[in-house]
């Protein structure tokens, strides 16, 4: 005689199985090391990230799903010696849902086994320069500290790269079109309806200038950067160097500005 199970018991077991599987997955992810990102850096606090398997080379993971995942806000000079690729288990936090023009997904990559943040590893070894664009301002304190240490030790790109002087505009001509760090004292501010100008010299047609869109100033203030108070301040800025009269950097992210002490160290 075949014993038949009641429909109610079958449904109860199915429900238990459906509920248990996601719970086990969440527990497994929660047991992984905490990602080495600063507090406030991730888009969602406490989110465990998307698990990925693939080949990691420098700032990009070529995953088994056929998608390339890119660690955001890094400048990778062509001359940099890039780490060799290898099979890795990673976690990914998307920052932009829209892929870039190469169809790469953009966000933060973290080693699933160790919690190591790809951005911090690359900046700390001098393989990359921090290039604030999409990430939250809270992400950059640790990156800038790692970058200063790499620069002091002449690691990676810092064997040839250096911080340029804002007060030697002639020396900046060869840097046009390249990502560049420039340091100096803001001599004056200028403002139009659309743009705030940080002037490092007295001749706009020759001297170095940094610009910020007026519509962005509230976001800068919220991040602790009062751009209108920078007259007379020693600062370091970073971005692609342009030519508009004199050399110019357009600033769109608060972390592109670092306040400096009189000896050139960061406050």
C-alpha positions in Angstrom: 0.0 0.0 0.0 1.4 3.3 -1.1 1.2 6.0 1.6 0.1 9.3 0.1 1.2 12.6 1.6 -1.5 15.2 2.2 -1.4 18.3 -0.1 -1.1 20.5 3.0 2.2 18.8 4.1 3.6 19.0 0.5 2.9 22.7 0.3 4.4 23.2 3.8 7.7 21.5 2.7 7.9 23.4 -0.5 7.4 26.7 1.4 10.1 25.7 3.8 12.5 24.9 1.0 11.8 28.1 -0.8 12.4 30.2 2.3 15.5 28.3 3.4 17.5 28.6 0.2 17.6 32.5 0.1 18.4 32.4 3.9 21.4 30.1 3.4 22.7 32.3 0.5 22.3 35.5 2.6 24.1 33.9 5.6 26.9 32.7 3.3 27.4 36.2 1.9 27.1 37.8 5.3 29.9 35.6 6.6 32.3 37.0 4.0 34.9 39.6 5.1 33.7 43.1 5.5 34.7 45.1 2.4 37.6 47.5 3.0 35.7 50.6 1.9 35.2 53.6 4.1 31.9 54.1 5.9 29.4 55.9 3.7 31.2 54.9 0.5 28.8 52.1 -0.7 25.5 53.1 -2.3 23.5 51.0 0.2 24.8 50.5 3.7 24.9 46.8 4.6 24.4 45.6 1.1 26.4 42.4 0.4 27.2 43.1 -3.2 26.7 40.9 -6.3 28.9 37.8 -6.3 30.9 37.3 -9.4 33.5 34.8 -10.8 35.8 35.9 -13.5 39.3 37.1 -14.5 40.5 40.3 -12.9 43.0 42.5 -14.7 43.8 45.8 -13.1 40.4 47.6 -12.6 38.3 45.3 -14.8 36.7 41.9 -14.1 35.7 39.9 -17.1 33.0 37.8 -15.5 31.5 34.4 -16.5 28.2 36.1 -17.5 30.0 37.8 -20.4 29.9 41.3 -18.8 32.9 43.4 -17.9 32.7 45.1 -14.5 34.8 48.2 -14.0 36.1 49.7 -10.7 35.1 53.4 -11.0 37.1 56.6 -10.4 40.5 55.5 -11.3 42.9 56.9 -13.9 45.1 54.2 -15.3 48.0 55.8 -17.3 49.1 53.8 -20.3 52.6 53.5 -19.0 51.5 51.9 -15.8 52.6 48.3 -15.2 49.3 46.5 -14.8 48.9 43.5 -12.5 48.6 40.2 -14.2 45.1 38.8 -14.6 43.8 35.8 -12.7 40.7 33.9 -11.8 39.0 35.6 -8.9 35.8 35.5 -6.8 34.7 39.1 -6.4 31.7 41.2 -5.1 30.4 44.1 -7.0 28.3 47.2 -6.0 26.8 49.1 -8.9 27.1 52.9 -8.7 25.7 53.6 -12.2 23.0 51.4 -13.8 23.9 52.8 -17.2 27.0 51.1 -18.8 29.7 53.2 -20.2 30.4 53.5 -23.9 32.3 50.2 -23.8 29.3 48.5 -22.3 31.1 48.0 -19.0 29.1 48.0 -15.7 30.5 50.6 -13.3 30.8 50.4 -9.5 33.1 49.0 -6.7 34.9 45.7 -6.9 35.9 43.8 -3.7 37.8 40.5 -3.3 35.2 38.1 -1.9 37.8 36.1 0.1 39.7 39.0 1.7 37.4 42.1 1.5 40.2 44.0 -0.3 38.9 46.9 -2.4 40.3 47.0 -5.9 40.6 50.7 -6.0 42.6 50.9 -2.8 45.0 48.1 -4.0 45.6 49.8 -7.4 46.1 53.3 -5.9 48.2 52.1 -3.1 50.7 50.3 -5.4 50.9 53.3 -7.8 49.1 51.4 -10.6 46.3 54.0 -10.7 45.6 57.6 -9.7 42.4 58.5 -7.8 40.1 60.2 -10.3 36.9 61.3 -8.5 33.8 61.3 -10.7 31.0 58.9 -9.7 31.8 57.6 -6.2 30.6 59.3 -3.1 32.9 61.8 -1.4 33.3 59.5 1.6 35.2 57.0 -0.6 38.2 59.3 -1.2 39.9 59.9 2.2 41.4 56.4 2.2 42.3 56.6 -1.5 44.0 59.9 -1.2 46.0 58.7 1.8 47.1 55.6 -0.1 48.0 57.7 -3.1 50.2 60.1 -1.1 52.1 57.1 0.4 52.6 55.7 -3.1 53.8 59.1 -4.4 56.2 59.5 -1.5 57.7 56.1 -2.3 57.8 56.7 -6.1 55.7 53.6 -6.7 54.3 52.7 -10.1 53.2 55.8 -12.1 54.9 58.0 -9.5 58.3 57.1 -10.9 57.5 59.5 -13.7 54.4 61.4 -12.6 54.5 64.3 -10.2 52.3 67.1 -8.8 52.6 70.1 -11.1 52.9 73.7 -9.9 49.9 75.9 -10.6 52.3 78.9 -10.7 54.3 77.6 -13.7 51.7 77.7 -16.4 54.3 77.3 -19.2 55.3 73.9 -17.8 51.7 72.7 -18.0 51.5 73.1 -21.8 52.8 69.6 -22.4 50.2 68.2 -20.1 47.1 69.3 -22.0 44.8 66.4 -22.5 46.3 64.4 -19.7 45.0 63.7 -16.2 47.1 65.9 -14.0 47.5 66.9 -10.3 48.2 70.7 -9.9 49.0 72.4 -6.6 49.2 76.1 -5.7 47.6 79.0 -3.9 44.3 80.5 -5.1 45.0 84.2 -5.7 41.4 85.3 -6.4 37.9 84.1 -7.2 35.7 85.1 -10.1 32.1 84.3 -10.7 29.6 84.4 -13.5 26.0 83.2 -13.5 27.1 79.7 -14.5 30.7 79.3 -13.3 33.0 79.9 -10.3 36.6 80.5 -11.2 39.6 79.7 -9.0 42.4 81.9 -10.3 46.0 80.9 -9.5 47.4 83.9 -11.4 46.4 87.4 -12.5 46.3 86.8 -16.2 43.4 84.5 -17.2 44.8 84.2 -20.8 48.1 82.7 -19.5 47.8 81.5 -15.9 46.2 78.3 -14.5 42.5 78.3 -13.5 40.1 75.7 -12.1 36.4 76.1 -12.6 33.3 74.8 -10.9 29.7 75.0 -12.2 27.5 77.2 -10.0 24.8 74.5 -10.0 27.3 72.1 -8.4 28.2 74.3 -5.4 25.5 73.0 -3.0 26.8 69.4 -3.5 30.3 70.7 -2.7 29.1 72.4 0.5 27.3 69.2 1.6 30.6 67.3 1.1 32.4 69.8 3.3 34.0 71.9 0.5 33.1 75.6 0.7 34.4 76.6 -2.7 33.7 80.3 -2.3 36.0 80.3 0.8 39.1 79.2 -1.1 40.6 82.6 -1.9 44.1 82.6 -0.5 44.0 78.8 0.2 46.7 76.4 -0.8 45.0 73.5 -2.6 45.7 70.6 -4.9 43.3 69.9 -7.7 43.1 67.0 -10.2 41.5 66.4 -13.6 42.2 66.4 -17.3 44.2 69.5 -18.2 42.5 71.7 -20.8 43.6 74.8 -22.6 41.2 77.8 -22.5 43.3 80.9 -22.7 45.6 79.5 -20.0 45.7 75.9 -18.7 42.5 74.9 -16.9 40.9 72.0 -15.0 37.1 71.6 -14.7 36.1 70.4 -11.3 32.8 68.5 -11.0 33.4 66.4 -7.8 34.3 67.7 -4.3 37.2 65.2 -3.9 39.0 66.8 -6.9 40.0 69.6 -4.4 42.3 69.0 -1.4 43.1 71.7 1.1 46.9 71.9 1.9 48.9 73.2 4.8 51.7 75.7 4.1 54.2 72.8 3.8 52.2 71.2 1.0 50.7 68.3 3.1 47.0 67.7 3.1 44.9 69.0 5.9 
